[in-house]
Amino acid sequence: MYIIYNSIIFFYVCTFQIFGSEHNSSNQESNKIGIIRVINPGVFDFQSEDFVIRMRAWGVSFPERGQVGYQEAINFTERMLLNTKPKIVVKKTFDSKNIKVVDLSFEAKFGSFSREAIAQGFGWHNESETNRFGSFVIAQLKAKRENQGIWSMNLNAGRDPVLTKPRPSFPGAYSTFPQNALPQINYWVTSLGKIHRPGCSFYERGRGTLTQTPRGQNCRICGGNKR
């Protein structure tokens, strides 16, 4: 009887230890603070101490499912964000899809996630959301110039004008001209003497004048009046 009694006690102790350790490990997993799941490029679930919160990266847009570049963008998001605990700054409590909009940064890695995604061509600058945030503008100009990611592909998504080939449509970009005559380009010369051609991000930005015979320093990005 004594041996049987001890055996029963030993069985219950072992069972308690096994189930207790599994329960503790599951609790630790559920309470792990950081990014636990990637839903779409730039969209992820963040585990806080008490809740799981769905968030979206601020200032950057990505190809949607089925579009060219989607798989590369979601792979980039998973590689950069999954199982990490970045510094998060809330930019908008909730967007139209009830998702919290945040700016993510990793001081030890590459700084801003959104800027890095734009610079490597996995996404493009959402100017309407950032009001033309300076570092994002520069990152996109560099990505376009180097044909990074989506800018190296012949995209025709149709739903987002950024993914189609840009056509100059600025008022006053081309002067009126008679039939069968060649159009004359109106260059934008800033108050500081910088020359920009139609299609440049800085065309008709700030103070300046339109002219067909510009004088000044050519823009390093668009080339100004260089032939």
Secondary structure as GFF3:
##gff-version 3
##sequence-region A 1 227
A	DSSP	alpha_helix	2	30	.	.	.	ID=ss1
A	DSSP	beta_strand	34	40	.	.	.	ID=ss2
A	DSSP	beta_strand	43	47	.	.	.	ID=ss3
A	DSSP	beta_strand	52	57	.	.	.	ID=ss4
A	DSSP	beta_strand	60	61	.	.	.	ID=ss5
A	DSSP	alpha_helix	70	81	.	.	.	ID=ss6
A	DSSP	beta_strand	87	92	.	.	.	ID=ss7
A	DSSP	beta_strand	100	106	.	.	.	ID=ss8
A	DSSP	beta_strand	111	112	.	.	.	ID=ss9
A	DSSP	alpha_helix	113	119	.	.	.	ID=ss10
A	DSSP	beta_strand	124	125	.	.	.	ID=ss11
A	DSSP	alpha_helix	127	130	.	.	.	ID=ss12
A	DSSP	alpha_helix	134	145	.	.	.	ID=ss13
A	DSSP	three_ten_helix	149	152	.	.	.	ID=ss14
A	DSSP	three_ten_helix	161	163	.	.	.	ID=ss15
A	DSSP	beta_strand	187	190	.	.	.	ID=ss16
A	DSSP	beta_strand	194	196	.	.	.	ID=ss17
A	DSSP	beta_strand	208	211	.	.	.	ID=ss18
A	DSSP	beta_strand	217	218	.	.	.	ID=ss19
###
